[in-house]
Amino acid sequence: MTCAFKQPTNSIYPVKHMAKATKVWLNLPIQANYQLLEKSQAEIGKCIWKGKIARIKQDNLARHKNKGGFGLPKLSQYFKAAQIAQIFQWVQGSEIIQASLT
């Protein structure tokens, strides 16, 4: 099995890819295709486990590092956050200051 995502050894999923996806989601007012997001999340899981049986629950992988998890992003939550940020920007009528993702 080959992994579609090339990842450095020191990171589960590079933050730069999530930043790029978030920029696209902020600029495109599209309806969520949750099946696609779940399928992409499953592909990330396949890359992590390299085709073997998962030994850690997805919820534990997605839990923040400060709370004992691994900090793996959930794509559906990133999508929802990007859409809410866009709505907030429309309501406020100003630019949203984005926090550093590093």
Secondary structure as the mmCIF struct_conf table of DSSP 4:
data_model
#
loop_
_struct_conf.conf_type_id
_struct_conf.id
_struct_conf.beg_label_comp_id
_struct_conf.beg_label_asym_id
_struct_conf.beg_label_seq_id
_struct_conf.end_label_comp_id
_struct_conf.end_label_asym_id
_struct_conf.end_label_seq_id
BEND BEND1 ALA A 4 PHE A 5
TURN_TY1_P TURN_TY1_P1 THR A 9 ASN A 10
BEND BEND2 ILE A 12 TYR A 13
HELX_RH_AL_P HELX_RH_AL_P1 VAL A 15 ASN A 27
HELX_RH_AL_P HELX_RH_AL_P2 TYR A 34 TRP A 49
TURN_TY1_P TURN_TY1_P2 LYS A 50 GLY A 51
BEND BEND3 LYS A 52 LYS A 52
HELX_LH_PP_P HELX_LH_PP_P1 ILE A 53 ALA A 54
BEND BEND4 ILE A 56 ILE A 56
HELX_RH_AL_P HELX_RH_AL_P3 GLN A 58 ALA A 62
BEND BEND5 ARG A 63 ARG A 63
HELX_RH_3T_P HELX_RH_3T_P1 LYS A 65 LYS A 67
TURN_TY1_P TURN_TY1_P3 GLY A 68 GLY A 68
BEND BEND6 GLY A 69 GLY A 69
HELX_LH_PP_P HELX_LH_PP_P2 LEU A 72 LYS A 74
HELX_RH_AL_P HELX_RH_AL_P4 LEU A 75 GLN A 92
TURN_TY1_P TURN_TY1_P4 GLY A 93 GLY A 93
BEND BEND7 SER A 94 SER A 94
HELX_LH_PP_P HELX_LH_PP_P3 GLU A 95 SER A 100
#
